[in-house]
Amino acid sequence: MVIDHKNLLYDQENKYTKYTKVLWCPQHDMNIAQELELTSNLEINVDIRFLNEVDNSLYKELCNCPADRKILRLLAKELADHCLDFSKVIMPIGSPAFQYEFGKTVNSDTKIIFAHSERVSEEIKQADGSIKKISVFEHIKFF
């Protein structure tokens, strides 16, 4: 199969199927609920790529964003250029200051998606009788 465009996939007989490329930018791993939401449309083939595999150097820079506005602008431009190859881009990554610069830079045709999660607290009884409280984020949907 040959990828001709970010939304079409051609096979050897020049028949095409609907196809979408998704760029996953967040530092945390995609959970099962998120993957199911992205891939549940049976009419569309989904190719999910991870920013740390697409451009590991950029990924590392964004994981520890600098406080220099000029550098943030350059990083925003670099990520925006990568986004041109994708139908959807899952965010966030980087600092709020980076997100601001990225929002000003990214092409308006790029579909940026954020995950909405709900914090669920769990209490776990320890062997000594004490209670350990943890928070788990459960995926609700992408916006």
Secondary structure in CASP SS format (residue, H / E / C, confidence):
PFRMAT SS
TARGET T0000
AUTHOR 0000-0000-0000
METHOD secondary structure of the structure
MODEL  1
M C 1.00
V E 1.00
I E 1.00
D E 1.00
H E 1.00
K C 1.00
N C 1.00
L E 1.00
L E 1.00
Y E 1.00
D C 1.00
Q C 1.00
E C 1.00
N C 1.00
K C 1.00
Y E 1.00
T E 1.00
K E 1.00
Y E 1.00
T E 1.00
K E 1.00
V E 1.00
L E 1.00
W E 1.00
C C 1.00
P C 1.00
Q C 1.00
H C 1.00
D C 1.00
M C 1.00
N C 1.00
I H 1.00
A H 1.00
Q H 1.00
E H 1.00
L H 1.00
E H 1.00
L H 1.00
T H 1.00
S C 1.00
N C 1.00
L C 1.00
E C 1.00
I C 1.00
N E 1.00
V E 1.00
D E 1.00
I E 1.00
R E 1.00
F E 1.00
L H 1.00
N H 1.00
E H 1.00
V H 1.00
D C 1.00
N H 1.00
S H 1.00
L H 1.00
Y H 1.00
K H 1.00
E H 1.00
L H 1.00
C H 1.00
N C 1.00
C C 1.00
P C 1.00
A C 1.00
D C 1.00
R H 1.00
K H 1.00
I H 1.00
L H 1.00
R H 1.00
L H 1.00
L H 1.00
A H 1.00
K H 1.00
E H 1.00
L H 1.00
A H 1.00
D H 1.00
H H 1.00
C H 1.00
L C 1.00
D C 1.00
F C 1.00
S C 1.00
K E 1.00
V E 1.00
I E 1.00
M E 1.00
P C 1.00
I C 1.00
G C 1.00
S C 1.00
P H 1.00
A H 1.00
F H 1.00
Q H 1.00
Y H 1.00
E H 1.00
F H 1.00
G H 1.00
K H 1.00
T H 1.00
V C 1.00
N C 1.00
S C 1.00
D C 1.00
T C 1.00
K E 1.00
I E 1.00
I E 1.00
F E 1.00
A E 1.00
H E 1.00
S E 1.00
E E 1.00
R E 1.00
V E 1.00
S E 1.00
E E 1.00
E E 1.00
I E 1.00
K E 1.00
Q C 1.00
A C 1.00
D C 1.00
G C 1.00
S C 1.00
I E 1.00
K E 1.00
K E 1.00
I E 1.00
S E 1.00
V E 1.00
F E 1.00
E E 1.00
H E 1.00
I E 1.00
K E 1.00
F E 1.00
F C 1.00
END
